[in-house]
């Protein structure tokens, strides 16, 4: 081994891992829930980002510590799979290691704790199956799911505005028998810009003689004019007896002469549309994109009630509205500055994923920390049936899950111990799934308050947290190549 390598063994290795997990937990702790605080991230170039989205924070933060980086990757993978639960993931992993460390410091072997974690995870997943509520995913339920998700990302008033837009977007692009494709919901931002970056690229042909050049230009012009004429002929055929407008949208460029000729015949021509927008247009308006004008026919045409252009600063937006049965939509996000736009776009993405998850799961679970309280209670009862010292691992798992309701209460300004005791007492007495009312700090039945979380998010959370915490507990040696920090002093 290199003489410059750093090695941490046994207790020291565990201490390094626990310290890293708790450090990352402390950073994200205050961002959990609707009452969580916002972090300001400033890049090396001075760009400012305001967010409380755990996924954005972990992506933007430059994490040096290997263990913290590993936890961050697991948490962001949770977001990639389910679209939510990043902050909860970091908090639970940190708490699992903290609770395990209490027992390990008293001489318990990490392997026994790991066995307890595994048993607790299996039981927790069983309880999750019991508490999930199957519902027909009507618009009202989806509105509640979207609102619960959005309120943890942006303030309540803005969340209420976005909720309907998000749900209606997903319902518009949903096709029976097909998976929901959220790429068919385009998020476009509109903001005044003071300047734009302009790039000019020059290109040319090389010819042997001037005559050859002239003949080529003539042939090219004739070819283009024939293509334009085909479009004009189709327009005359379709719109001859009505006052309908005719719009041509092209993925590539259209030269100024052709644009002028088309305009004289009352045809609006739009050029350089993105490929994805071309796909979305055919879903929104009907019709199809043709590769060759030889294939041009009335069957290729789509229909929209209104097409208009809006210029804002130096940007042009083309709106295609009043489509009959759109299978693709655009969410237009307006904001005064970049911080607001970015925050809203991140929130909308999470809201869309939450609605999609609810439709695909066909069920929801109560939110407001209710599921974690119910699982912890079930695990405390279950541990008596676990033989040997592994039951301590089950107890540690139960205590670790309670970090979610604790932090929700703390971020809302209530005493976390007092609030948790009230909720646990209410749960034991009423046998209902009880969460925390963040406006009063009192226990409430989450289902009655219409606070719903995604089933798949909670399921993924229990799986990934238990696995990564177990892996980190069983590390008894960390070898780090390169110069040690002490050598540089």
C-alpha angles and dihedrals in degrees: 000000000000114000089228094057119112118227127191116186137196111320092014091054092050091047090053092052095045091047092051093047093049092045091056090043091056091053095053099032096090093050097064121114136358093304094047120126127248126247123218114217118194117193126213089262092052098257111152125215123184113198146141093191107121093209093054091046093052092046094048099041115088101227113194101177111092095218094046089047090052092051090047090053092050091049094048089047086057088056092047091053102040106009096236145046099072097129092042089052093056093044095050094045090050092048094046090055092045093051091044090050091058091059095039090054086059091056103268113144116244090230091063091050088049090054089050090050091052093050090046092050092054091049092045091054090051091052090047089056089052097049097044113107119219112216139168101254099239123165094262093057092045090051089055092048092048092046092051090051097043095047089062090057106038136018118286099255093052091044090056091052093049097043098076093042091052095047094045090049093055092044090051095054095041113110120188111250094016130093113253110261109205090187085078087069105075117198110211122183125210121200137144112261124198097204141006132212111245125197125187122199121190123202136169149175126243120223135190096223138012090241092056089051092051093049091049092051091049093049091048092049092049090050092051093045090053090053092048090049091055090056091048091050091052091049092051090049095050102035101033097108100033141052094241119140123236123217128188119197118192129191092210131042130296116208120237094249092056092045089053094049091048092048091052088057092050096256120139109214121195119190139196097028114173117256092240090050089053090054091046093048093059089050093047100044104021119235124092141257113253124208095202132035087225086075093052113129141140089265090066093062126101129198135234128170096222137013117184139158126229122194119205115179104312096334125095122208122193114205120203106190144168095041113175102229109359119194091182130049141181125226109209110208114197123193141153096236145011095262093058094044093050092047092050093045092052090048093048092051090053091046092052091050092049092054092045091050092050092052093047095044093047087211142066137205127222114265134203092083091298096124093051092050091049093048093046090051091049092048093052089055092042095052091073089066092053112093125226130357093323086087087074087063089052090051090049090051091050092049091047094055090058089069088086098060090037094055093042088056094043093050089052091056100255130126103267098210095046093047093047093049090051092050093047091048092049090048092051093048102041098032087217126127100264127189136173123280099220092200095059105015089234127125116266137177101255093207092056090050088050094235108151133177128195116268094213091053092055092044093051090045094057092046099047098040094052093046097048094042090051092049092050092047091055094054107109099166133037117193116190120187124219136037117342118237091243093057091061094057 
